[in-house]
Amino acid sequence: MSEKELGFIVKFYDKAYETKTILEIAQAPVSAISGVSESDAEDLKKAFGIKTVEDLATNKFVKLAQGINYFSCCSCMILDKEFESKEYEDLAEKPVSAISGVSSGDATLLKKAFGIDTIREFAENKYISIAQATVQLASLVEFLKIAGVL
């Protein structure tokens, strides 16, 4: 696999990033993702200090939301009947500000940037998914370069 074979990823990014490598794209400003405006990027920076695609992909609040969402979706599969509770299933529908460390102001900026209200919407946001896929591929490419495969 070469970085050129990962060229399909550029369709998720602004035209200016078509010639960039996957490693460069991972370090690009979050506004490089098609559909994320400079204003959206500024809101993410204000709320969570997110500046790059990698920052968005690895943000601790994103990871917390994804964990809560996953647990909410899977609670009936991992808990015995006697321990099941509707409360677990409802966690993902709570407002983003329910996550410890996410202020109501941060939640307002997230709503303004991406239209996100709930933990589930935060966890399943398409721009976050694009950023995470990009960073995972960039990590693989970096590993293969270090290993001498690329």
N, C-alpha and C positions, 0 to 999 in steps of 0.2 A: 504494500500500500504506500502511495506517495501522498504528499500534501495536495497535489493536483487532483487526485482521486476524491478528495474531500471537497472539491469545488462546488458541489451541490449546495453546500451550506450558505454560499453567498446569496442565494435567492431570499434568505431571511434577513438580509442586511441591505443598507443603502448602497446605491450604485458606486459610491466612492470606495467601497471596501471590496469590490470584485477582484482586485488584483492582490489583495492582502493574503498573507498566510493565515492559517487557523490560529497560530500562536499570536499573531498581530491582532486578529479579530477578538480574541479573548481579552486582550488588553485595551481594546478600543472603548471609547466612551459609550455608555449605555444607549445614548441617542443614535448610535450606529445601527441598532436593530430597527428594521422597517416597521413603522407604525409608532415608534417611541419618539416623541418630539423633544426639542431642546427644553421646552417648558416642563414636560413630564420628567425629563432627566434631572432638571433643577429641583423639582419636588422630591424626587427620590434621594437626591443628595441632601436636601434640607432635613428630610425625615430620618434617613438611615445612614447617611454618609456614603451612599452608593455613587460611584463615579464611573466604573468600568463594567463591561459585560461580566467579567469574573466576579466583581463585587456583588452584582445582582444574583449571580448563580450560587454564591456561597454565603450570602447574608444569613446571619443567625436567626433573624425573625422569619425569613423565608423557610429555613429548615424547621423551625418550631411549628410554623403553620402546616407544613407538609407532614410532620410527625403527628400532629393533632388530627389532621384530616385523614391520614392513613389509619390511625387508631380508631377514629370515629367510624370509618367505613368497615373496618375489620373486627370491631369489638364482639360482634355476635359469633364470629368464627374462632376467636381466641379465648373467650371466657366461657366457663361452664354456665349452664342455664341459671343456676342459683345466683350467679354473680352478675348476670347481664342486667343492664340498666339502660333505659332510654336516654339517660343523662350522657352516656358515652356517645351515642349516636347523634346527640344534639350539639356536641362540642364544636363541630365544624361549622355550624350555622351561627355561632356566636360572632359578635363584631370583632374585627381585627384588634381593636383596643383591649380585648379580653386577654391578649397575650401580654404577660408581664414584661414591661419595658417598652411597649408600644403605647404612646400617649394618644389622647383623642386628637391632638394636633397632627401627629404622625398619620393617624388613620384618615384624617381629612385630606392630607396631601396624597395619600395612597388612592383615595377615592377620586381626587382630582386628576391624578396622573393616569390611572388604569381603570377607574370605575369600580374599584374593589370595595365591598362592604363587609364580607364575611371571611372567616378563616379559610373556608373551602375555596372561595374565589381567589384568595391570596395564594393558596397552595397549588391551585390548578391554573394559574395565569399563564397564557400562551407566551408572553414575553420572557417570563422566568424560565419556562420550559426550553425556549430557544437558547437562552443564555446558558442554562445547565448542560444542554446537549453540546453546545460549542465548547465549553470548558472541559467537558469529559473527553471530547475528541482531541482538543489541544493537549491535554495531559497524556493521552495515548501517543500522539505524534512526538511529543517531547521525550517520552520514555523510549520510543523506537529510535529516535535520533541518538540518545545516550547509549542505547544498546548497539548502535551501529547498523541497524536494519534500514534506516532511511538515510 
